[in-house]
């Protein structure tokens, strides 16, 4: 749905140049939630703003749906932007307009008739659960409510793609949770494609099908979240499951890239007569699967056999120092 | 001690008599005071209208042509800003004299309230333009970017985002301009512009009639208070932050 190839962008400041994008390729499937995670200054905001050409990349092309956005200018670009909704970290609502006035704004701009507008606004407010706040002003709403208005507004022109610029970063954990589940249910109901940027690993874990880790204007790794977790040396797996660095040479990191029913640890001690000492670990729901990582200290004469056994059963085994 | 006390009483007696004299004199003065008030309101009203007609677009251009604005044009902005600064740096009394020939060209005379509208407008336009610029800069850049992302035309962004979002600030700026114009209009009186200022100078200062001086002061204060209160009320009504 979104295909960006070879994106380069350099900002020229007074004294120095900042390369915000150094050749990024981004592919987001239709109906997918794709998360780009990274520190501030990694270039993820520039990347997101390149997709609807709020920033025009110096090099590279952006396609959204069937059209090549980078080839458009003027009124045709404005037209194309209406097919791409955007949600902002600080909501970016018009303080002088009511909730209904804000949600109706993109329709007004697109020349939709008043009657049609008020019908759509009613539907959208129902969709985000704010029907009773239609006549309130943004200053009277909580952060979570403001973001719901922002989402309703982004959805007003019936876009196929939704861009989310740190949509939950200004919200508390409970509100974040409710906004994330709203985004997921919108994807499920409307078949939206969502591209989001965030600095919170939690967001990736909770709603993303695919993810990319961005650093210094480049993708360090990208792909489907579960695939990445099952890849040796994955940065994403390490960030999702931070393990204590307290092991010796006998330490093994075991990744469970999906849910398993088998009791592997007791199985190992029984079959291979090894001693297993758990140093740290975690289990999380990722993309609807129970995924986990364990750091264990394993000793015994048949250690190598034990590790092979785990690998054969689909677990990812990474030995210290290897 | 005794002399002090007698002096004090005499002073008090004079003050009371003076106030009473002033009150009794009011009906005699009223016809010319009323005329002066009308002239002042007339000058200020028209000068305000011209200030908004020219100052508002000028203020908008100062913001949109700036770097990072909607339509960056640093050269245009530099020229506009210089013009505004020239207008702002001239003391009003000098400006009035400086534009006399323009006034004669536009109105046909340099005397009377209608002629005073010319220098008043020229004095207030750059003042209001700067106030417009300041309040437009207060508008959240995120909101403008959001409007962009929604495929909004630049002119629509100005009309439907920039100006409505800055409205309370714009009204406050307008009130400041009106109050400044009232003070300018009194100065315009000094060179034959008519209005309350003219009255204060001719009757009060040149003919030593304190009653006229006091009366014009009271009327000017009342007019400014009314303008300010109406403005404040409007700002409170419009403020949604």
Interface residues (C-beta under 8 A of the other chain):
Chain A: X52 X54 X77 X78 X79 X80 X81 X82 X84 X86 X88 X90 X91 X92 X93 X94 X95 X96 X97 X105 X106 X108 X109 X110 X137 X138 X139 X153 X157 X163
Chain B: X140 X142 X143 X145 X146 X147 X148 X149 X150 X151 X152 X153 X156 X160 X161 X164 X165 X167 X238 X240 X241
